[in-house]
Amino acid sequence: MIQMYHVYKTYGKDLEALVDVSLHIQKGEFVFLAGSSGAGKSTLLRLIFRDELPTSGQILVNGRNLVRMKPRAVPHLRRMLGIVFQDFKLLRDRTVEDNLALVTRVVGMPAPEGRRRVAQLLKLVGLSHKANMPPYKLSGGEQQRVAIARGLMNDPLILLADEPTGNLDPELAVDVTRLLLEINSRGTTVLVATHDLKLAEEAGRRTVFLKKGRIVEEWP
């Protein structure tokens, strides 16, 4: 599903964000990408959704070579991906339901189908009863659940989550991780960047460790 071969990413003359990264993630896997701040986790995710290109190396997502991909093909690639950010990036002046419905319009989903999809995902993340509330009235954990639902609106093959529990207390972080595991159990490939090694260990899933842009360890 995701294949990276000897990927390097350098900024400027000598800032090495990724160094000789080779990584294979199978369809349906749940993988943690662990490491401290500055380890290269976010850079790796940005390369996967082609927000940036590697300095060298090859990246394939669902069989498509991102390095050789023409710019006009990038929107199609991103329709296969769901992306969840640490800071939620929700529109404060819209309701929870509106935040999700906006995605359906962007991807050109027919209105009846869009309404069904919004209702389905709000039920999945346990927030059907808060559909008409603005995000700022929700707890941090609830806002992150809305962000996850938004990332799933286009029924992605792959869900990328960049520090999705970074702003949450430990109990809420566990709840969000359980939700991501449930989404994975339904067939979505999930890649989660985190600095919380305890969370990754308790989840018991494959964990790839980055340090100074290099993969230094992997378990189990």
Residue, then its C-alpha position, 0 to 999 in steps of 0.5 A: m500500500i505504501q512503499m518507500y525506497h531509500v528516501y532522502k529529504t534535505y532542506g537547504k544545503d544540509l538540513e537532513a529531515l529524512v535519511d535513507v528511509s525504506l519502509h513498506i506498509q501493507k494494505g490494512e496495516f496499523v503502524f505507529l511512526a514514533g520519535s521525538s520532535g524533529a525526528g522526521k515524522s511529519t516530513l514523512l507524512r507530507l511526502i506520502f500525501r505529496d505535499e512535498l517531494p523527496t530530494s531523492g528516492q522513490i515513493l509508491v502509494n497504492g502502486r502509484n509513483l509519487v515522484r513521477m506523478k504529474p501535478r494534475a494527478v495529485p488531487h486524485l491521489r489525495r482522494m485515496l487519503g484521509i488526513v488528521f492533524q494535531d490541531f484539528k483545523l476545524l472551522r469555528d464558525r460552522t457546526v460539526e455537521d457543516n464541517l463534515a458536509l463541506v468535504t462532501r461538496v469539495v469532492g463532488m458527492p451528491a447531496p443525499e449521499g453526503r448527508r448519509r455519509v455525515a450521519q454515518l460518520l458522526k455515529l461512528v465517532g459517537l457525536s451524533h448528538k452534537a452535530n449542530m454544535p460549533p467545534y469550540k464548544l466541544s472538548g479536545g477529544e471530541q474535536q479530534r473525533v470530528a477531525i477523524a470523521r472529516g478525514l474519513m469522509n471520502d472513504p479513504l484507503i489510507l488514513l494518515a494521522d499526525e500526532p492526533t493525541g498530542n494535545l489531549d490528556p492521557e485518557l482522551a488519547v487512549d479513546v482516540t487511539r481506540l477509535l483509530l484501531e476500530i477504523n483500521s479493523r474496518g479495513t482502512t490502512v492507518l499510519v499514526a505519527t506520535h511521540d507517545l511511546k507508551l501509547a504505541e506500546e499499549a496498542g501493541r501494533r507495529t511501531v517504526f522508530l525515527k531518530k534524526g530522520r533515520i529509521v533506527e528500530e522497529w517492533p514487534 
